[in-house]
Amino acid sequence: MSRLRRSLPRYGGLTPSRPLADVLQKPGANAAAMMPCPQTDIAALGGAPGNAAEPQNTVPQCGNVPHIAAVAGGYNSARGRDQFLLIFTLFVAVLLAGCSDYPRDVQQTLDSIGQEELLQVGVIENPPWVIRGESGPEGLEPEIVRKLAHALNAEVRWHWGATAEVMQALEQYQVALVIGGLTTGPHLPKTVAATKPYFTTRYTVGFPASREPPASLEGEEVAVRTLSPAHKPLQDQNAVPLSMEHPERSGLPLAGPDFKLLALGYRPGDWQLLTQKQVMAVAKGENAWMGTLQRHLNGLTGLDQRLRQLEDAP
């Protein structure tokens, strides 16, 4: 039988028009006398083309050697088809059963929002993303959350706090969501999950409308808000950053997000000091809730224009 394994090539070398005896027969030898012909069905082939299995029980001699079409016939037999269809049907049924309720939430956050009709949100003050208003949070992200809550037929309950406080509340599932102009990066706790970015903020330098932006920032005095992330990139451009609490009142070129510069009447230059990608945060493992939130974020439009309006507001 080992001789049969060595002699039998892969199906690529056999065709239905070529008898198996022609493959096995050597010059001057009788193929029918050389060896018995194994019965050929899917079990004997082991399910892999080109691998002959040991013959089972008694087998007919190769006086009538079958064509390769007969070897592959096991695949086309009624019994083989029935077995294949049964196995395939069971496989698909198991697969669909396992995926029918995917994605799911570890703590059933989305179900809880629907059942209680209440969305608990941790809020970090960070204009223009989140603005502390007299009647509650204002700004771009509270507007986004209110629209989502309306779609879920839920009321929003806001919880103000410092970043560490609201993130801890999120880890403990006290809130379902944290907003506050969060951006991608290592500063986000590893115990929470961030959405995909829904907006990208570009920082550049704007010049008063009466002045044409120069070709280079080298030696240029640029006003920048204290603690702004644009401070170091300005130095990298050989500019002279001047940190102040209200840089827009200085009359100097101003570094900041391009939507803010446009809202203040500045002409943004072509320099890209840095970019920030805005995200929101949910607890890890809340996959159904994350998917619902992400689809809502993906459908947002007109954010740049709305940010300009918020920056231009008194």
Residue pairs with C-beta under 8 A, 6 or more apart in sequence:
1 35
1 52
1 54
1 55
3 35
4 24
4 35
4 38
4 52
5 51
5 52
7 23
7 24
8 23
8 24
8 50
8 52
9 23
9 50
10 49
10 50
11 49
11 50
11 68
11 72
13 23
14 20
14 23
14 68
14 71
15 68
16 67
16 68
16 69
16 72
17 67
18 67
18 68
19 65
19 66
19 67
19 68
20 37
20 65
20 66
20 67
20 68
20 71
21 31
21 32
21 62
21 65
22 31
24 31
24 34
24 35
24 62
24 65
25 31
25 34
31 62
31 65
32 61
32 62
32 63
32 65
34 62
35 62
36 55
36 59
36 60
36 61
36 62
37 59
37 60
37 61
37 62
37 65
37 66
38 44
38 52
38 53
38 54
38 55
38 59
39 55
39 56
39 59
39 60
40 66
40 70
40 71
40 72
40 73
40 74
41 73
41 74
41 77
41 80
42 74
42 75
42 80
42 83
43 53
43 74
44 52
44 53
44 55
44 56
44 74
45 51
45 52
45 53
45 71
45 74
46 53
49 72
74 80
102 287
103 287
103 288
103 290
103 291
104 287
104 288
105 111
105 285
105 286
105 287
105 288
105 289
106 283
106 284
106 285
106 286
107 173
107 283
107 285
107 286
109 173
109 176
109 282
109 283
109 286
109 288
109 289
110 286
110 288
110 289
110 292
111 288
112 176
113 119
113 152
113 154
113 176
113 289
114 152
114 153
114 154
116 154
117 153
117 154
117 155
118 154
118 155
118 157
119 145
119 148
119 149
119 152
119 154
119 155
119 156
119 157
119 176
119 177
120 157
120 159
120 174
120 175
120 176
120 177
121 145
121 156
121 157
121 158
121 159
121 175
121 176
121 177
121 178
121 179
122 159
122 161
122 165
122 166
122 167
122 169
122 170
122 175
122 177
122 178
122 179
123 130
123 137
123 142
123 158
123 159
123 160
123 161
123 166
123 178
123 179
123 180
124 130
124 160
124 161
124 162
124 163
124 166
124 178
124 179
124 180
124 181
124 182
125 131
125 132
125 160
125 180
126 180
126 181
127 139
127 310
128 139
128 140
128 260
128 307
128 310
128 311
129 139
129 140
129 141
129 179
129 180
129 181
129 278
130 137
130 138
130 139
130 140
130 141
130 142
130 179
130 180
130 181
131 137
131 138
131 139
131 142
131 310
132 138
132 160
136 142
136 158
137 158
137 160
139 310
140 303
140 306
140 307
140 310
141 179
141 180
141 181
141 280
142 158
142 179
143 306
144 179
144 296
144 297
144 300
145 156
145 177
145 179
146 156
147 296
148 292
148 293
148 296
149 155
149 156
151 296
152 292
159 166
159 169
159 174
159 175
161 169
163 180
166 175
166 178
166 180
167 178
167 189
167 191
167 192
167 281
169 175
169 178
170 177
170 178
170 192
170 281
170 282
170 283
171 189
171 191
171 192
171 283
173 283
176 282
176 283
176 286
176 289
177 280
177 281
177 282
177 293
178 192
178 280
178 281
178 282
179 280
179 281
181 278
182 188
182 194
182 278
182 279
182 280
182 281
183 276
183 277
183 278
183 279
184 194
184 197
184 276
184 277
184 279
188 194
188 279
188 281
191 284
192 281
192 282
192 283
192 284
193 281
193 282
193 283
193 284
193 285
193 286
193 290
194 279
194 280
194 281
195 279
195 280
195 281
195 282
195 290
195 293
195 294
195 297
196 279
196 294
196 297
196 298
197 277
197 278
197 279
198 278
198 279
198 280
198 297
198 298
198 300
198 303
199 277
199 278
199 300
199 303
199 304
200 275
200 276
200 277
200 278
201 257
201 258
201 259
201 275
201 276
201 277
201 278
202 257
202 258
202 272
202 275
203 229
203 230
203 233
203 255
203 256
203 257
203 258
203 272
203 273
203 274
203 275
203 276
204 255
204 256
204 258
204 261
204 268
204 269
204 270
204 271
204 272
204 273
205 213
205 217
205 220
205 222
205 234
205 239
205 253
205 254
205 255
205 268
205 269
205 271
205 273
206 253
206 254
206 255
206 256
206 258
206 261
206 262
206 264
206 266
206 267
206 268
206 269
207 213
207 253
207 266
207 267
207 269
208 251
208 253
208 265
208 266
208 267
209 265
209 266
209 267
211 253
211 267
212 267
213 267
213 269
213 270
214 220
216 237
216 238
217 234
217 237
217 238
217 239
217 269
217 271
218 237
218 238
218 239
219 238
219 239
219 240
220 239
220 240
220 253
221 239
221 240
221 242
221 252
221 253
222 234
222 239
222 240
222 241
222 242
222 252
222 253
222 254
222 255
223 242
223 244
223 247
223 248
223 250
223 252
223 253
223 254
223 255
224 230
224 231
224 234
224 241
224 242
224 243
224 244
224 247
224 254
224 255
224 256
225 243
225 244
225 245
225 247
225 256
226 243
226 244
226 245
227 243
228 243
228 255
228 256
229 274
229 276
230 241
230 255
230 256
230 273
230 274
231 241
231 243
233 273
233 274
234 240
234 241
234 255
234 273
235 241
237 271
237 273
241 255
242 250
242 252
244 250
247 254
247 255
247 256
248 254
248 264
253 266
254 261
254 264
254 266
255 273
257 307
258 268
259 304
259 307
259 308
259 311
260 307
260 308
260 311
261 267
261 268
262 268
262 308
263 307
263 308
263 309
263 311
263 312
264 311
264 312
280 293
280 297
282 289
282 290
282 293
